[in-house]
Amino acid sequence: MMEVGLAGPLLQVEDIHKSFGELEVLKGVDMTLDRGHKTAIVGPSGCGKSTMLRCINYMERPTSGHIHLDGELFGETRSGDRYTPMNEKELARQRAHVGMVFQGFYLWPHLNARDNVAIGPMKVRGLGKAEANELAEAMLEKVHMSHKIDEFPERLSGGQQQRVAIARALAQQPKLMLFDEPTSALDPELIGEVLNVILELAEEGRSMVLVTHEIRFAREVADHVIFLHDGVIVEEGPPKQVIDKPQHERLRAFLRQIVEH
Amino acid sequence: MEVFFTKLTALGGPLLLGAATTVAITLASLAVAIVIGLSLALIRLLGFRPINWLISIYVEMFRNTPVLAQVFIIYFSLPYLGMKINPFPAAVIGLGLNGGAMLTEVFRAGLNAIHYGQREAALAVGMTPWMSLRYIILPQTWRITLPPLGNYSIALLKDTAVVSAIAAPEIMFWARNLVTSTFETTFVYILAALLYFCLSFPLARMVDGFERRQRAWQ
């Protein structure tokens, strides 16, 4: 295994396999992400793209393979050739550097927008209340949600909830942002506001990995596209190549379906 | 009318004393029941099979036998094991164990009602499982379980009457004593019932309030 220095890529995914019981969902995937770069993972339902994303921050523990974030082995410790899973406390410390946005938003309903964003920095990084609130206010402004700062999630639309969820992830001041189909649960008229926020973040030069059904958006925001099918990467490259000039028949069929939709 | 007030002052005093004991037994057994119920519901989530079987056995034993039998067994059998026990602690242990079984189910249902994404989002921001439980899961569980918990407290308050059978000096214990010494059967029992009502009614209103708030919150 190659040692990754600080000058190396931000994220390295090495030969990740993941099985749920008998079912092998990921059959050995690799990817590399440099700082400031954006990779979009696309593919049909059940191809393993969400699982791949969830393996990156160990929401799912890979069955085999390794993740390096910023030169550091993620979710495991290594001595010689032996890899040992981390305990929950060490894992939490590493996860704090990776922001994650879920398809279902998962805002915490007992907290208002400000507290949803502030509680992480307070409890995880030990920020004082005033400092955490200030950070929350700044992050909510970034996602254009300052006007709803005192509202509870139940009073927000899906698009607004997702933007608060993005602010919550930003408040971690993460090295890497993961988006797991961030617009798939939204009504069509609410998708735009969320995509716009993600686009703004991309333009700031944040590093991100994005699982999405929005091919046109992937083309616009990503500098690298991975097409995953049946747990393996079938084709990858710059969006202009992968999306505009697909080589594999499976990818062509997939893109045709999406366009017809 | 004068006779009525003479009776009221003569009989009301002991009953009020009993009411204080009723409240004390209710609060103490409620505390025991909540601690047991919440702990077991959380331990169950860890998913160790043999431990979960033991918990199920406990829950089913106490759910499916009369609380009077449970209190009798504790009060009359512990001395055989060399532990002399007074009526008050015996009542609290009996009602507490019984309530623990009920509340294990209540808290289990409350915890199950929370979407797994709530925990995932907490872990994703870097919280440990303990922090996620403490700051995200339990506050929500608490809100969900408050109405059933309130209803259980009302039932418990009235169920404390059974511990008069082991001479714990609560309302019904005093009522029976007064009936034997004064033969004022109707008067004493109506007075006792009124006392329960005065304790229970405000609680019932509170539970209604919780339920309204919860509906608004959902």
Interface residues (C-beta under 8 A of the other chain):
Chain A: N57 M59 E88 K89 A92 R93 R95 A96 H97 V98 G99 M100 F102 G104 Y106 L107 W108 P109 H110 I119 G120 K123 V124 R125 E154 A165 R168 A169 A171 Q172
Chain B: H115 G117 Q118 E120 A121 A122 L123 A124 V125 G126 M127 T128 P129 M131 Y135 I136 P139 Q140 R143 W217 Q218
